[in-house]
Amino acid sequence: MRTYGSASGCARGYESASENVSANMRDRRRGGGGGGLPSRAKRRTPLSSINPVPAVRVRRRYNRRSSGGGSSVHVLVLGDIGRSPRMTYHALSIAKHGGRVNLIGYYETQPHPDILTNPSITLTPLPTPPARPAIIPFILFAPLKVLFQVFHLTRLLCYGLSPAEWILVQNPPSIPTLAVAGLACFLRNTKLMIDWHNYGWTILAGTRGAGHPLAILSKVYETYVGRLGSHHLTVTHAMARQLRDAPYRIKSPLTAVHDRPAEIFQPITSSAVKEEVLGRVIPTPHLVPSILDGTTRLIVSSTSWTPDEDFSILLDALAQYASSGSTVPVLAIITGKGPQKEMYLRKIDQLTRAGKLPNVRITTAFLPFEDYAKLLACADLGICLHMSSSGVDLPMKVVDMFGAGLPVAAYSGYESFGELVKEGENGRGFETAEELAGILHNLLSEDGTKELGLLKKGAVKEGSRRWDEEWDSTVGKIMRLT
């Protein structure tokens, strides 16, 4: 793995053009991750030696024969690479089949370990936009931030990097990545592949209101500029159907590529391994023996702590569960970081001090990729509060949970829910705190052991189809790599 690009902002937070688009996209991710870069990366790439952008080169067009043969792909995400598992998996799959990859994005948290050691993958950090001063309104600051991003993306994609056969870009955020990537593809004889994870305008409408000028502008921009792709990927069949219709009316090929767990997410059956993992990663190691013997139940939820996840549903459900009489003790671990974390930590503290969480302990963690995967494999139940702004996306965190053999209780109030979670087979759905409290009581009690075991078998089965199988049969064929 080689790195170049901006390091000045690698450890700093950032805002996307909508302030919440990139943060909300992390809802589809695991909520895990690490704090900082591995020592190996530091040794290879001293921060003092990294320039803001690669040296400008004369623009030229892509030619497969003169490029040295094999497929070359720029994988672009205007977000934190370390918390972009789907784009990370794309990069690893391309490299696995002989392609050369530039993985472009913000370099804030530790990327997948295989990214750092793969000689076919070059990590290209983007410079982090300046933070918005509190005295400047968002509607005035957002255009300035977009101009900053346009400048650096254009310089990088049109001049700084060698031309590639493909640019694979994550959407959202769509502003300004789709337009800049489309321009670069036009100038450099490159094919544009857009991977639709959700719609940026629906996320912005959810946080700013559907009538907000920027939400309206974002919708117009995304529906028209989104048609530039030579090929489109979607995370669900429902999204693929929707993109064919108004207002998108995409005519170029569309392929649904469901998220699948990477190999790092595996069930753990050994009690000794679970004991080692729990003793190392949970903040309450004295509970390890009771977790292993089932007298304390371990639930895990990952979040980006953003407004599109109503975390009060889980807190209210846990309070109702605790007040229902004789209950099995529960340790709830919530992983991730985000803008509303402190607000919810205060609510948790208030509930605890008021005595409303007897037999329930809630802790938070921010874990390296490997530890997060192992924590899931040690838990009894995963909780997902993802509320789809579009109604047709799916949460990546549930995919990871299934890969670790962990059944889920997930918010179910959107169209594409059934494409992933099968009610009563690998998980349970809810829409209210009361429904979630009932699920917790049924599954975590002694009487629910049998049902929980059946759901676990269903989760293992669902997680048995891996990313490599899904990718090889779809994207690999499109890129002529498989």
C-alpha positions as CSV (number, residue, x, y, z in Angstrom):
1,M,0.0,0.0,0.0
2,R,1.3,3.4,-1.0
3,T,-0.1,6.7,0.4
4,Y,0.0,10.2,-0.8
5,G,-2.1,13.3,-0.6
6,S,-3.2,15.5,2.3
7,A,-2.3,14.4,5.7
8,S,-2.9,17.8,7.4
9,G,-6.5,16.9,7.9
10,C,-6.2,13.1,8.4
11,A,-7.2,13.2,12.1
12,R,-9.7,16.0,11.9
13,G,-13.4,15.8,11.4
14,Y,-15.2,17.1,8.3
15,E,-18.5,18.2,7.0
16,S,-19.9,17.2,3.6
17,A,-21.8,19.7,1.5
18,S,-24.9,18.8,3.5
19,E,-23.1,18.5,6.8
20,N,-25.0,15.3,7.4
21,V,-24.7,13.3,4.2
22,S,-21.3,11.7,4.9
23,A,-22.2,11.2,8.6
24,N,-25.5,9.6,7.6
25,M,-23.8,7.3,5.1
26,R,-21.8,6.0,8.0
27,D,-25.1,4.7,9.3
28,R,-24.8,2.0,6.7
29,R,-21.4,1.2,8.1
30,R,-20.3,-0.7,11.1
31,G,-19.9,2.1,13.6
32,G,-16.5,0.6,14.5
33,G,-13.1,1.6,13.3
34,G,-10.0,2.6,15.0
35,G,-8.4,5.8,16.2
36,G,-5.4,6.6,14.2
37,L,-3.1,4.9,11.7
38,P,-1.3,1.6,12.2
39,S,2.4,1.9,13.0
40,R,3.3,0.2,9.7
41,A,1.6,3.0,7.7
42,K,3.3,5.6,9.8
43,R,6.7,4.1,9.1
44,R,6.1,3.9,5.4
45,T,4.6,7.4,5.1
46,P,5.9,10.0,7.5
47,L,3.3,12.7,7.9
48,S,5.9,15.4,7.4
49,S,6.7,14.1,3.9
50,I,3.1,14.1,2.5
51,N,2.3,16.9,0.2
52,P,-1.3,18.4,0.0
53,V,-1.8,16.8,-3.5
54,P,0.3,14.9,-6.0
55,A,2.3,17.0,-8.4
56,V,0.3,18.3,-11.3
57,R,0.8,16.3,-14.5
58,V,-0.1,17.1,-18.1
59,R,-3.7,15.8,-18.6
60,R,-3.9,12.8,-21.0
61,R,-6.6,10.3,-21.9
62,Y,-6.9,6.7,-20.9
63,N,-5.5,4.1,-23.3
64,R,-5.7,0.5,-22.1
65,R,-2.7,-0.6,-24.2
66,S,-0.4,2.2,-23.2
67,S,-1.5,1.9,-19.5
68,G,0.5,-1.3,-19.1
69,G,-2.4,-3.7,-19.4
70,G,-4.9,-4.8,-16.8
71,S,-7.7,-2.8,-15.4
72,S,-7.1,0.4,-13.4
73,V,-9.8,2.0,-11.2
74,H,-10.1,5.1,-9.1
75,V,-12.4,4.3,-6.2
76,L,-13.7,7.6,-4.9
77,V,-15.6,8.2,-1.6
78,L,-16.1,11.8,-0.3
79,G,-16.0,10.4,3.2
80,D,-13.8,8.6,5.7
81,I,-12.1,5.6,4.0
82,G,-11.9,3.8,7.4
83,R,-15.7,3.9,7.7
84,S,-16.5,3.1,4.1
85,P,-16.6,-0.7,4.1
86,R,-18.4,-1.2,0.8
87,M,-15.9,1.0,-1.1
88,T,-13.1,-0.7,0.7
89,Y,-14.4,-4.1,-0.4
90,H,-14.7,-2.9,-4.0
91,A,-11.0,-1.9,-3.9
92,L,-9.9,-5.2,-2.4
93,S,-11.9,-7.2,-5.0
94,I,-10.5,-5.2,-7.9
95,A,-6.9,-5.8,-6.5
96,K,-7.6,-9.5,-5.9
97,H,-8.4,-10.0,-9.6
98,G,-5.3,-8.2,-10.9
99,G,-6.6,-4.6,-11.1
100,R,-4.7,-1.5,-9.9
101,V,-6.6,0.7,-7.5
102,N,-6.4,4.3,-6.3
103,L,-8.6,4.5,-3.2
104,I,-9.5,8.1,-2.7
105,G,-11.2,9.7,0.3
106,Y,-10.6,11.2,3.7
107,Y,-8.0,9.5,5.8
108,E,-9.4,9.8,9.4
109,T,-9.6,6.4,11.0
110,Q,-7.7,3.2,10.5
111,P,-8.6,1.6,7.2
112,H,-9.2,-2.2,6.7
113,P,-5.9,-3.9,7.5
114,D,-5.7,-5.5,4.0
115,I,-5.9,-2.1,2.4
116,L,-2.7,-1.1,4.1
117,T,-0.7,-4.1,3.0
118,N,-2.0,-4.7,-0.6
119,P,0.7,-3.6,-3.2
120,S,-2.0,-3.1,-5.8
121,I,-3.9,-0.5,-3.8
122,T,-2.7,3.1,-3.5
123,L,-4.4,5.1,-0.7
124,T,-4.9,8.7,-1.9
125,P,-6.1,11.0,0.9
126,L,-8.2,14.1,0.1
127,P,-7.5,17.3,1.9
128,T,-10.1,17.9,4.6
129,P,-12.3,21.0,4.1
130,P,-12.1,23.7,6.8
131,A,-14.6,23.5,9.6
132,R,-17.6,25.8,9.5
133,P,-17.2,28.7,12.0
134,A,-20.2,28.9,14.3
135,I,-21.0,32.5,13.3
136,I,-21.4,31.6,9.6
137,P,-24.8,30.1,8.6
138,F,-24.7,26.7,6.8
139,I,-26.4,28.1,3.7
140,L,-23.6,30.6,3.2
141,F,-20.7,28.2,4.2
142,A,-21.9,25.2,2.1
143,P,-21.1,26.7,-1.3
144,L,-17.6,27.7,-0.1
145,K,-17.0,24.2,1.1
146,V,-18.2,22.8,-2.3
147,L,-15.8,25.1,-4.2
148,F,-13.0,23.8,-2.0
149,Q,-13.9,20.2,-2.8
150,V,-14.4,20.9,-6.5
151,F,-10.9,22.4,-6.8
152,H,-9.1,19.5,-5.1
153,L,-11.2,16.8,-6.8
154,T,-10.7,18.4,-10.2
155,R,-7.0,18.8,-9.7
156,L,-6.6,15.2,-8.5
157,L,-8.9,13.4,-11.0
158,C,-8.1,15.5,-14.1
159,Y,-4.4,16.2,-13.6
160,G,-2.8,14.7,-10.5
161,L,-3.5,11.0,-11.1
162,S,-2.9,8.9,-14.2
163,P,-6.1,8.2,-16.2
164,A,-7.9,5.1,-15.3
165,E,-10.3,2.8,-17.1
166,W,-13.0,3.3,-14.5
167,I,-13.9,5.8,-11.8
168,L,-16.1,4.1,-9.2
169,V,-17.8,6.7,-7.1
170,Q,-19.9,6.4,-4.0
171,N,-23.2,8.2,-3.9
172,P,-24.1,10.0,-1.6
173,P,-22.5,12.4,-1.1
174,S,-23.3,13.5,-4.7
175,I,-22.2,17.1,-4.4
176,P,-19.7,17.7,-6.0
177,T,-18.4,14.2,-6.6
178,L,-20.8,13.1,-9.4
179,A,-20.2,16.3,-11.5
180,V,-16.4,16.3,-11.1
181,A,-16.1,12.6,-11.7
182,G,-18.3,12.9,-14.8
183,L,-16.1,15.8,-16.1
184,A,-12.9,13.8,-15.5
185,C,-14.4,10.8,-17.3
186,F,-15.3,12.9,-20.3
187,L,-11.8,14.5,-20.5
188,R,-9.8,11.3,-19.9
189,N,-11.8,8.6,-21.8
190,T,-12.7,6.9,-18.6
191,K,-15.9,5.1,-17.8
192,L,-18.0,6.2,-14.8
193,M,-19.6,3.7,-12.4
194,I,-21.9,5.1,-9.7
195,D,-22.5,3.0,-6.7
196,W,-25.8,4.2,-5.2
197,H,-26.0,3.6,-1.5
198,N,-28.8,6.1,-0.9
199,Y,-30.0,9.5,-2.2
200,G,-28.2,12.6,-0.9
201,W,-31.2,14.8,-1.3
202,T,-33.4,12.6,0.9
203,I,-30.9,12.7,3.7
204,L,-30.6,16.5,3.4
205,A,-34.4,16.8,3.3
206,G,-34.6,14.8,6.5
207,T,-32.2,17.0,8.4
208,R,-33.0,20.4,6.8
209,G,-36.6,19.9,5.6
210,A,-37.9,19.0,2.1
211,G,-38.5,22.7,1.3
212,H,-35.0,23.9,2.2
213,P,-33.4,25.6,-0.9
214,L,-30.3,23.3,-0.7
215,A,-32.5,20.2,-0.5
216,I,-34.4,21.3,-3.6
217,L,-31.2,22.1,-5.4
218,S,-29.6,18.8,-4.3
219,K,-32.6,16.8,-5.7
220,V,-32.4,18.6,-9.1
221,Y,-28.6,18.1,-9.2
222,E,-28.7,14.5,-8.2
223,T,-31.5,13.4,-10.6
224,Y,-29.8,15.0,-13.6
225,V,-26.1,14.5,-12.9
226,G,-26.7,11.0,-11.7
227,R,-27.5,10.1,-15.3
228,L,-23.8,10.5,-16.3
229,G,-22.8,7.0,-15.2
230,S,-21.8,4.4,-17.8
231,H,-23.0,1.8,-15.4
232,H,-24.9,2.0,-12.1
233,L,-24.8,-0.2,-9.0
234,T,-27.4,-0.2,-6.3
235,V,-27.6,-1.8,-2.8
236,T,-31.2,-3.1,-3.4
237,H,-33.4,-4.2,-6.2
238,A,-36.0,-1.7,-5.0
239,M,-33.5,1.1,-5.5
240,A,-32.7,-0.2,-9.0
241,R,-36.4,-0.1,-9.9
242,Q,-36.8,3.4,-8.5
243,L,-33.8,4.8,-10.5
244,R,-35.5,3.7,-13.7
245,D,-38.5,5.9,-13.0
246,A,-39.1,9.6,-12.5
247,P,-37.4,11.8,-11.4
248,Y,-34.2,9.9,-12.2
249,R,-35.0,8.1,-15.5
250,I,-31.6,6.4,-15.8
251,K,-31.2,4.6,-19.1
252,S,-27.7,3.1,-18.7
253,P,-27.3,-0.3,-17.2
254,L,-28.3,-0.9,-13.6
255,T,-27.1,-3.8,-11.4
256,A,-28.2,-4.5,-7.9
257,V,-25.2,-5.6,-5.7
258,H,-26.3,-6.5,-2.2
259,D,-23.9,-5.8,0.6
260,R,-22.3,-9.0,1.9
261,P,-20.0,-9.5,4.8
262,A,-16.2,-9.6,4.3
263,E,-14.2,-12.6,5.5
264,I,-13.2,-10.8,8.6
265,F,-16.7,-11.2,10.0
266,Q,-17.0,-14.8,11.1
267,P,-18.9,-16.7,13.9
268,I,-16.9,-17.7,17.0
269,T,-17.8,-21.0,18.6
270,S,-14.9,-21.4,21.0
271,S,-15.6,-20.3,24.6
272,A,-11.9,-19.7,25.1
273,V,-11.7,-17.4,22.2
274,K,-14.8,-15.5,23.3
275,E,-13.3,-15.1,26.8
276,E,-10.1,-13.6,25.3
277,V,-12.0,-11.2,23.0
278,L,-14.5,-10.0,25.7
279,G,-11.8,-9.6,28.3
280,R,-9.9,-7.4,25.9
281,V,-12.6,-5.3,24.2
282,I,-15.4,-4.7,26.6
283,P,-15.1,-2.0,29.3
284,T,-16.6,-4.2,32.0
285,P,-14.3,-7.3,32.0
286,H,-15.8,-8.5,35.3
287,L,-19.0,-9.4,33.4
288,V,-17.2,-11.8,31.1
289,P,-18.0,-15.0,33.1
290,S,-21.7,-14.2,33.3
291,I,-21.9,-13.3,29.6
292,L,-20.3,-16.7,28.7
293,D,-22.6,-18.7,30.8
294,G,-25.7,-16.8,29.6
295,T,-26.7,-15.2,32.9
296,T,-25.9,-11.8,31.4
297,R,-27.0,-11.0,27.9
298,L,-24.8,-9.0,25.6
299,I,-26.4,-6.8,22.9
300,V,-24.5,-4.6,20.5
301,S,-25.6,-1.6,18.4
302,S,-23.4,0.4,16.1
303,T,-24.3,4.0,15.2
304,S,-23.0,7.2,13.7
305,W,-25.0,9.1,16.3
306,T,-26.9,11.2,13.6
307,P,-30.5,12.5,13.5
308,D,-31.7,9.8,11.1
309,E,-31.3,7.2,13.9
310,D,-33.7,7.8,16.8
311,F,-31.6,6.3,19.6
312,S,-34.3,7.2,22.1
313,I,-36.2,4.1,20.8
314,L,-33.5,1.8,22.2
315,L,-33.1,3.7,25.5
316,D,-36.9,3.7,26.0
317,A,-37.0,0.0,25.1
318,L,-34.3,-0.9,27.6
319,A,-36.0,1.1,30.3
320,Q,-39.3,-0.7,29.6
321,Y,-37.4,-4.0,29.6
322,A,-35.8,-3.3,32.9
323,S,-39.0,-2.2,34.6
324,S,-40.9,-5.4,33.5
325,G,-40.0,-7.3,36.6
326,S,-37.6,-10.2,36.8
327,T,-35.3,-9.9,33.8
328,V,-32.0,-11.3,32.7
329,P,-29.3,-8.7,33.2
330,V,-28.2,-7.0,30.0
331,L,-24.9,-5.3,28.9
332,A,-25.5,-3.0,25.9
333,I,-22.4,-1.9,24.0
334,I,-22.9,0.9,21.5
335,T,-20.1,1.5,19.1
336,G,-19.3,4.4,16.9
337,K,-18.9,8.2,17.1
338,G,-20.9,11.1,15.7
339,P,-22.5,14.5,16.4
340,Q,-25.2,13.4,18.8
341,K,-23.2,11.1,21.0
342,E,-22.8,13.5,23.9
343,M,-26.5,14.3,23.9
344,Y,-27.4,10.6,24.2
345,L,-24.7,9.9,26.8
346,R,-26.3,12.6,29.0
347,K,-29.7,10.8,28.5
348,I,-28.1,7.5,29.5
349,D,-26.6,9.0,32.6
350,Q,-30.0,10.6,33.6
351,L,-31.8,7.3,33.2
352,T,-29.1,5.5,35.2
353,R,-29.2,8.0,38.0
354,A,-33.0,8.0,38.1
355,G,-32.9,4.2,38.7
356,K,-34.7,3.4,35.4
357,L,-32.2,0.9,34.2
358,P,-32.0,-1.8,36.9
359,N,-30.2,-4.9,35.6
360,V,-29.2,-2.9,32.4
361,R,-25.7,-1.4,31.8
362,I,-25.0,0.7,28.7
363,T,-21.5,1.5,27.6
364,T,-19.9,3.0,24.5
365,A,-16.8,2.0,22.5
366,F,-15.0,2.9,19.4
367,L,-13.1,-0.2,18.2
368,P,-10.6,-1.2,15.5
369,F,-12.1,-3.1,12.6
370,E,-10.9,-6.5,13.8
371,D,-12.1,-6.1,17.4
372,Y,-15.5,-4.9,16.2
373,A,-15.9,-8.0,14.1
374,K,-15.0,-10.2,17.0
375,L,-17.3,-8.4,19.4
376,L,-20.3,-9.0,17.1
377,A,-19.4,-12.7,17.1
378,C,-19.5,-12.8,20.9
379,A,-22.9,-11.0,21.3
380,D,-26.3,-12.5,21.8
381,L,-28.3,-9.9,19.7
382,G,-27.6,-7.0,17.4
383,I,-29.7,-3.8,17.4
384,C,-30.1,-1.7,14.3
385,L,-31.9,1.7,14.4
386,H,-31.3,2.6,10.8
387,M,-34.2,4.6,9.4
388,S,-34.0,4.8,5.6
389,S,-34.4,8.3,4.3
390,S,-35.2,6.9,0.8
391,G,-37.0,3.8,1.8
392,V,-34.9,1.7,-0.5
393,D,-31.4,1.4,1.1
394,L,-30.2,-1.2,3.6
395,P,-27.9,-0.9,6.7
396,M,-24.4,-2.3,6.2
397,K,-24.2,-3.0,9.9
398,V,-26.8,-5.7,9.7
399,V,-24.8,-7.4,6.9
400,D,-21.8,-7.4,9.2
401,M,-23.8,-8.8,12.1
402,F,-25.1,-11.7,9.9
403,G,-21.5,-12.4,8.8
404,A,-20.6,-12.8,12.5
405,G,-23.6,-15.1,13.0
406,L,-25.4,-12.5,15.1
407,P,-29.2,-12.3,14.8
408,V,-30.7,-8.8,14.8
409,A,-33.6,-6.7,15.9
410,A,-33.9,-3.9,13.4
411,Y,-36.2,-1.0,12.6
412,S,-38.4,-2.2,9.8
413,G,-40.4,0.8,8.6
414,Y,-39.1,1.0,5.0
415,E,-39.7,-0.8,1.7
416,S,-36.4,-2.7,1.3
417,F,-36.2,-4.1,4.8
418,G,-37.4,-7.6,3.7
419,E,-34.5,-7.9,1.1
420,L,-32.2,-8.5,4.1
421,V,-34.0,-9.3,7.3
422,K,-36.4,-12.2,7.2
423,E,-38.9,-11.9,10.0
424,G,-38.6,-14.9,12.4
425,E,-35.8,-16.4,10.4
426,N,-32.7,-14.3,11.0
427,G,-34.1,-11.4,12.9
428,R,-37.1,-9.4,14.1
429,G,-38.4,-6.1,13.0
430,F,-39.9,-3.2,15.1
431,E,-41.1,0.4,14.6
432,T,-41.7,1.5,18.2
433,A,-39.9,1.3,21.6
434,E,-42.8,-0.9,22.9
435,E,-42.2,-3.4,20.1
436,L,-38.5,-3.5,20.7
437,A,-39.0,-3.9,24.4
438,G,-41.2,-6.9,23.7
439,I,-38.6,-8.4,21.4
440,L,-35.9,-8.0,24.1
441,H,-38.1,-9.6,26.7
442,N,-38.9,-12.6,24.4
443,L,-35.4,-13.2,23.1
444,L,-33.2,-12.4,26.1
445,S,-35.2,-14.3,28.8
446,E,-34.6,-17.9,29.6
447,D,-37.8,-18.9,27.7
448,G,-36.4,-17.2,24.6
449,T,-33.2,-19.2,24.4
450,K,-34.7,-21.6,21.8
451,E,-36.0,-18.8,19.5
452,L,-32.8,-16.9,19.8
453,G,-30.9,-20.0,18.8
454,L,-33.1,-20.5,15.7
455,L,-32.5,-16.8,14.7
456,K,-28.8,-17.3,15.1
457,K,-28.9,-20.3,12.7
458,G,-30.7,-18.1,10.2
459,A,-28.1,-15.3,10.6
460,V,-25.3,-17.7,10.0
461,K,-27.1,-19.0,6.8
462,E,-27.8,-15.4,5.6
463,G,-24.1,-14.5,6.2
464,S,-22.8,-17.5,4.4
465,R,-22.9,-15.8,1.0
466,R,-19.9,-13.5,1.1
467,W,-18.9,-10.3,-0.7
468,D,-16.5,-12.1,-3.1
469,E,-19.3,-14.3,-4.5
470,E,-21.6,-11.3,-4.9
471,W,-18.9,-9.1,-6.4
472,D,-17.4,-11.7,-8.8
473,S,-20.8,-12.4,-10.3
474,T,-21.7,-8.8,-10.9
475,V,-19.1,-6.0,-10.8
476,G,-16.3,-8.3,-11.7
477,K,-18.0,-9.2,-15.0
478,I,-18.8,-5.6,-15.8
479,M,-15.2,-4.6,-15.3
480,R,-14.0,-7.8,-17.2
481,L,-12.0,-9.0,-14.2
482,T,-13.9,-12.3,-13.7
